[in-house]
């Protein structure tokens, strides 16, 4: 028995070594095949950190910037017990099951983890959350705004120049230009704001203003006013990771400035790119279906339930009510 045991140990060691060599060769071969694609300089020709590439956040800030527990859905209603302790998915998301759920998060708000709303703004945030389907600009495929575009669950591309840095986002064909030189202000307020950047050592600092105040910050109803002054900081953690911070200064909405922070990761696929997400056409029936003379989307019937849809004419929209007659 002892000889067999010793022999088995030797055999196991030989087998492990052989498998390790095979894996090592395989990995080396794969790395060799992608060597050209993965080699990149750590800095640009002018000595700045190299942010060129496709990046993506990997967290739950898209659902809610603040720490939160897992939820059964973004739209909920009272269950058997009190509303605070036993909520269930409401009709609009019930049929989606787990796909409509919200993953829990430790949050990305620095300090005590809470957004310092003024009392009236906090009340509006609560109303936003209760009316998510009707109010969230994301569902209508509006431009996501800054900083929301930075941590939505889609890749974005950075093209870095000496006096301009361009960012392309797949969602809603959004884009932004960070001006490192002096430029005139835009003619009007915008969703994406106006970005002026500068280098402080190896950190890119961007001041963003001229917002139109129609943006949300996440799906939880967090928002800001058109008076927001946003300061972003991009600091290279490595050639494949950026530490991203954004500080909000908006006295009309918040009692004091506050900051979110998170890493952004480079997409390492050799063919990484940003594909267009043409969501505008996907939102047309949702937004304008009530204008049809004959309602198109009325009913969905699955194996376990039937969902009926009744359109409401927006309050005060008597022209549309007359048109449908």
Secondary structure, DSSP 8 states (H G I E B T S, - for coil): -HHHHHHHHHHHHHHHHHHHHHHHHHHHHHHHHTHHHH---SB-TTS-B---EEEEE-SSTTT-SS-B--BS-SSEEE-SS-TTT-EEE-HHHHTTGGGG-B--B--SB-TTS---B-HHHHHHHHHHHHTHHHH-GGGGT----TTHHHHSSS-EEEEE-SSEEEEEESBTT-EEEEESS-----SS-BSS-EEEEEEETTEEEEEEE-B-S--BSSTT--B--TT-EEEEEEEEEETTEEEEEEEEE-TTTBSS-EEEEEEEEE---TT-----B-THHHHHHHHHGGGSSS-S--EEE-SS-EEE------TT-HHHHHHH-
